[in-house]
Amino acid sequence: MSQDLSLDPAAPSRVRYRVVAVCTLMALLLYLDRFCFAFAEVFIKEDLSLTDTQISYMLAGFNLTYAICQVPSGWLSDRYGSRLMLTSYIVIWSLFTGLAGAAIGIVTLVLFRFGMGIGQAGAYPTSAKIVTQWMPLNARGSASGIISSGGRMGAVIAPLLTAYLMVLLI
């Protein structure tokens, strides 16, 4: 007699593949965001009348908070759950990315870049937590690789998209 495994609560769910797809999209957007800023740096410098030193502060603002907040953000994901924290990180990073367009000088720009770094710092540690929760042990390496490839796709798409948008909007 055949048994319908879809009714078995122990049967694996296909939702895990959607979870990995969402994390991959998140990684793509992370890198798209990072690389777009690098390409727009010249225009940001000109628009806000910044010096090369001030531009380096802008770039360092992101990198510093991103590096410092990796471990605490992973801990927060362990403590409060990956769903809540990943949502929070995406909201924080999106909010500060949007605010960066409203920067009126170096101080506000660096502060907004700090916020972007804090928000993005939690993305990969939380994705790692999600992989351990949703994927069986023998599929975790592949899932992590797929998520990581999202970032690389973002790095490939960023120059093309940024150039197109700059030509269209400037």
C-alpha positions in Angstrom: 0.0 0.0 0.0 1.5 3.4 -1.0 1.6 6.1 1.6 1.2 9.8 0.9 4.3 11.4 2.3 2.9 14.9 1.9 0.8 14.2 5.0 3.7 13.0 7.0 4.8 15.8 9.4 8.4 14.4 9.2 8.5 14.7 5.4 10.9 17.4 4.2 9.2 20.6 3.0 9.9 22.4 -0.3 9.7 25.7 1.6 13.4 25.3 2.4 14.2 25.9 -1.2 12.2 29.2 -1.2 14.0 30.2 2.0 17.4 29.6 0.3 16.1 31.6 -2.8 15.1 34.5 -0.6 18.5 34.5 1.2 20.2 34.4 -2.3 18.2 37.4 -3.4 19.1 39.2 -0.2 22.8 38.5 -0.9 22.4 39.8 -4.5 20.9 43.0 -3.2 23.7 43.4 -0.6 26.4 43.4 -3.2 24.4 45.4 -5.7 24.1 48.1 -3.0 27.8 48.0 -2.2 29.0 48.1 -5.7 26.5 50.8 -6.8 27.9 53.1 -4.1 31.4 52.6 -5.4 30.4 53.5 -9.0 28.4 56.5 -7.8 31.2 57.8 -5.6 32.4 60.4 -8.2 28.9 61.9 -8.4 28.4 61.8 -4.6 31.7 63.6 -4.2 30.8 66.3 -6.8 27.2 66.7 -5.5 28.2 67.2 -1.8 31.5 69.0 -2.6 33.5 66.3 -0.7 37.3 65.8 -0.7 39.0 62.5 -1.3 39.6 62.2 2.5 35.9 62.7 3.2 35.0 60.0 0.6 37.4 57.7 2.4 35.5 58.4 5.6 32.3 57.6 3.8 33.7 54.2 2.7 35.3 53.5 6.0 32.0 54.3 7.8 30.4 51.3 6.2 33.3 48.9 6.4 34.0 49.7 10.1 30.4 49.1 11.3 30.0 46.1 9.0 33.1 44.4 10.5 32.4 45.3 14.1 28.7 44.2 13.9 29.2 40.8 12.3 29.5 38.8 15.6 26.9 40.8 17.6 24.4 40.4 14.8 25.0 36.7 14.7 24.4 36.5 18.4 21.2 38.5 18.1 20.0 36.1 15.4 20.7 33.2 17.8 19.0 35.0 20.7 15.9 36.4 19.0 15.5 34.2 15.9 16.6 34.4 12.4 13.2 35.5 10.9 12.9 38.5 13.2 16.5 39.5 13.0 16.9 39.1 9.2 13.8 41.2 8.7 15.2 43.8 11.1 18.6 43.9 9.3 17.0 44.3 5.9 14.7 47.1 7.2 17.7 48.9 8.8 19.9 48.6 5.7 17.1 49.6 3.4 16.2 52.6 5.5 19.8 53.9 5.7 20.4 53.2 2.0 17.3 55.4 1.2 18.4 58.1 3.6 21.9 58.2 2.0 20.2 59.9 -1.0 19.1 62.7 1.3 22.6 63.3 2.8 23.4 67.0 3.0 27.1 66.6 3.9 29.8 64.4 5.1 28.5 64.0 8.6 25.0 62.7 7.5 26.5 60.6 4.8 28.9 58.9 7.2 26.1 58.3 9.7 23.9 56.8 7.0 26.8 54.6 5.9 27.2 53.5 9.5 23.6 52.4 9.5 24.0 50.6 6.2 27.0 48.7 7.7 25.0 47.7 10.8 22.1 46.5 8.8 24.2 44.6 6.2 26.4 43.0 8.9 23.7 40.7 10.0 22.8 39.3 6.6 25.4 36.5 6.2 25.5 35.4 9.9 21.7 35.2 9.9 21.7 33.3 6.6 24.1 30.8 8.0 21.7 30.3 10.9 18.8 29.9 8.5 20.7 27.3 6.5 21.4 25.2 9.7 17.7 25.5 10.6 16.1 24.7 7.2 18.6 22.4 5.4 19.6 18.9 6.2 23.3 18.4 7.0 24.2 17.0 3.6 22.7 20.0 1.8 24.1 22.9 3.9 27.3 23.4 1.9 25.3 23.6 -1.4 22.8 26.0 0.1 25.5 28.2 1.5 27.2 28.2 -1.8 24.0 29.2 -3.6 23.4 32.0 -1.1 27.0 33.2 -1.5 26.7 33.2 -5.3 23.8 35.7 -5.0 26.4 38.2 -3.8 28.6 37.5 -6.7 25.7 37.9 -9.1 25.0 41.3 -7.5 28.6 42.3 -8.1 28.2 41.4 -11.8 24.9 43.2 -12.2 25.9 46.4 -10.3 28.1 47.9 -13.0 25.5 47.4 -15.7 22.6 48.6 -13.7 24.5 51.6 -12.2 25.7 52.7 -15.6 22.2 52.4 -17.1 20.6 54.3 -14.3 23.3 57.0 -14.3 22.8 57.6 -18.1 19.1 57.5 -17.7 18.9 59.9 -14.7 21.8 62.2 -15.1 
